[in-house]
Amino acid sequence: MADIESQIYIIKLKRMEALNTRLNDMLKRERIPASIASNLIVNFISETPDYLIPFNWTLPPDQNKFAKYKKLKNSKSRNKKDCCTIV
């Protein structure tokens, strides 16, 4: 009977030690306030170009495939003649 109780205590001790190490790891993590984190997000969004939004394009048009597509699409629409007939 004592052998089973000692095994139970050993298992409980291992669980507590594992919990203790997890909590210590959480304490060691770098923490920053929410205001600084939100500023970091805003800076990232304003500095990182989104190539799907034309006013935010920072690449030259020859390197930006979306700008090329838009230019090609606009040139095709200008070259089309309105000659469709609906019957």
C-alpha positions in Angstrom: 0.0 0.0 0.0 2.9 2.4 0.8 4.4 1.7 -2.6 1.3 2.9 -4.4 1.1 6.0 -2.3 4.7 6.8 -2.9 4.2 6.4 -6.7 1.2 8.7 -6.5 3.3 11.3 -4.6 6.0 11.0 -7.2 3.5 11.5 -10.1 2.1 14.6 -8.3 5.6 16.0 -7.8 6.4 15.5 -11.5 3.2 17.3 -12.5 3.9 20.2 -10.1 7.5 20.5 -11.4 6.2 20.5 -15.0 3.7 23.2 -14.1 6.4 25.2 -12.3 8.7 25.1 -15.3 5.9 26.2 -17.6 5.1 29.1 -15.3 8.8 30.1 -15.1 9.0 30.0 -18.9 6.0 32.3 -19.1 7.6 34.7 -16.7 10.8 34.8 -18.8 8.9 35.9 -21.9 9.3 39.5 -23.0 6.2 41.5 -22.2 5.2 44.8 -23.8 2.2 47.0 -23.1 -0.8 46.9 -25.4 -0.2 50.5 -26.5 3.3 49.7 -27.7 2.1 46.6 -29.5 -0.7 48.5 -31.2 1.9 51.2 -32.3 4.1 48.4 -33.7 1.1 47.0 -35.7 0.2 50.5 -37.1 3.8 51.2 -38.1 4.1 47.8 -39.8 0.9 48.4 -41.7 1.9 51.9 -42.8 5.4 50.9 -43.8 4.7 47.6 -45.5 3.4 48.0 -49.0 0.2 46.2 -50.1 0.5 45.6 -53.8 -3.3 45.2 -54.2 -3.9 48.8 -53.1 -2.8 51.2 -55.8 -2.1 54.2 -53.6 0.2 52.1 -51.5 2.4 50.8 -54.3 6.0 51.5 -53.6 7.6 49.3 -56.2 8.3 50.6 -59.7 5.5 49.7 -62.1 7.8 47.4 -64.1 8.4 45.2 -60.9 4.8 45.3 -59.7 2.8 42.6 -61.5 -0.5 44.1 -60.3 0.3 47.5 -61.7 1.3 45.7 -65.0 -2.1 43.9 -65.0 -4.0 47.1 -64.3 -2.1 49.0 -67.1 -2.7 46.1 -69.5 -6.4 46.0 -68.6 -6.8 49.7 -69.0 -5.0 49.7 -72.4 -7.3 46.8 -73.6 -10.4 48.7 -72.5 -9.3 51.8 -74.4 -8.5 49.9 -77.6 -11.9 48.2 -77.7 -14.5 49.7 -80.0 -18.1 49.9 -78.9 -19.4 47.8 -81.8 -21.6 45.3 -79.9 -25.1 45.0 -81.2 -27.9 43.6 -79.0 -30.7 42.0 -81.0 
